[in-house]
Each structure stands twice: as C-alpha cells, then as structure tokens.
C-alpha cells in the first residue's frame, strides 16, 4: 500500500495541512462538503498572499510574486 494511512509522507502532509483546514472549516458553513473546504482553503491562502503583497507594496518595498 503506497499511500496508506501509515505512510510517513501522508502523515507529514496531513499534519502540515490540518491546521489550515481546521481554521477554514471553522468559518465555512457545515453544509459545505469536505472537498470544497479544501478548495476554499486554497482560495483563502491565495487571497492572503495577494493581500500580503499589496500591503508590503504599499510600504514601498519592491517584490515580485514569482
């Protein structure tokens, strides 16, 4: 079983993403399925990245998003 529950990679990935999914799940209505919570988490992270870029750019620091 390559991607079973006992696999170290799966456990590390789950430990890394669990706090983000928990936070997004707390503000997402319970009617939304779990798969869409992952999509919302990605959207929130992208929005946070853009907001951080805009905030830093407003201070006069020059950054690239690439």
C-alpha positions as a Python dict, from the first residue, in 0.01 Angstrom:
ca = {
    (1, 'X'): (0, 0, 0),
    (2, 'X'): (187, 305, -130),
    (3, 'X'): (-37, 581, 6),
    (4, 'X'): (-183, 414, 312),
    (5, 'X'): (-256, 581, 645),
    (6, 'X'): (73, 459, 791),
    (7, 'X'): (290, 620, 524),
    (8, 'X'): (523, 886, 664),
    (9, 'X'): (466, 1125, 372),
    (10, 'X'): (91, 1112, 415),
    (11, 'X'): (116, 1169, 790),
    (12, 'X'): (351, 1468, 747),
    (13, 'X'): (130, 1621, 478),
    (14, 'X'): (-178, 1572, 694),
    (15, 'X'): (-3, 1731, 994),
    (16, 'X'): (101, 2031, 782),
    (17, 'X'): (-240, 2094, 628),
    (18, 'X'): (-463, 2008, 922),
    (19, 'X'): (-436, 2349, 1099),
    (20, 'X'): (-528, 2535, 779),
    (21, 'X'): (-821, 2307, 704),
    (22, 'X'): (-941, 2331, 1064),
    (23, 'X'): (-935, 2712, 1052),
    (24, 'X'): (-1116, 2726, 718),
    (25, 'X'): (-1363, 2461, 833),
    (26, 'X'): (-1444, 2673, 1138),
    (27, 'X'): (-1560, 2967, 924),
    (28, 'X'): (-1719, 2757, 649),
    (29, 'X'): (-2083, 2651, 690),
    (30, 'X'): (-2130, 2283, 785),
    (31, 'X'): (-2341, 2233, 472),
    (32, 'X'): (-2028, 2254, 255),
    (33, 'X'): (-1869, 1913, 184),
    (34, 'X'): (-1512, 1844, 297),
    (35, 'X'): (-1372, 1851, -56),
    (36, 'X'): (-1495, 2206, -103),
    (37, 'X'): (-1337, 2308, 227),
    (38, 'X'): (-1002, 2223, 66),
    (39, 'X'): (-1092, 2441, -233),
    (40, 'X'): (-1192, 2725, 0),
    (41, 'X'): (-864, 2683, 191),
    (42, 'X'): (-667, 2721, -132),
    (43, 'X'): (-871, 3030, -225),
    (44, 'X'): (-817, 3187, 120),
    (45, 'X'): (-442, 3121, 102),
    (46, 'X'): (-420, 3279, -244),
    (47, 'X'): (-621, 3579, -123),
    (48, 'X'): (-392, 3612, 180),
    (49, 'X'): (-87, 3602, -49),
    (50, 'X'): (-226, 3881, -267),
    (51, 'X'): (-325, 4088, 38),
    (52, 'X'): (23, 4047, 186),
    (53, 'X'): (180, 4150, -146),
    (54, 'X'): (-41, 4461, -163),
    (55, 'X'): (33, 4552, 198),
    (56, 'X'): (408, 4517, 153),
    (57, 'X'): (397, 4705, -177),
    (58, 'X'): (210, 4990, -7),
    (59, 'X'): (511, 5036, 221),
    (60, 'X'): (735, 5099, -79),
    (61, 'X'): (919, 4767, -81),
    (62, 'X'): (963, 4621, -429),
    (63, 'X'): (881, 4250, -452),
    (64, 'X'): (798, 4006, -727),
    (65, 'X'): (525, 3741, -697),
    (66, 'X'): (727, 3485, -891),
}
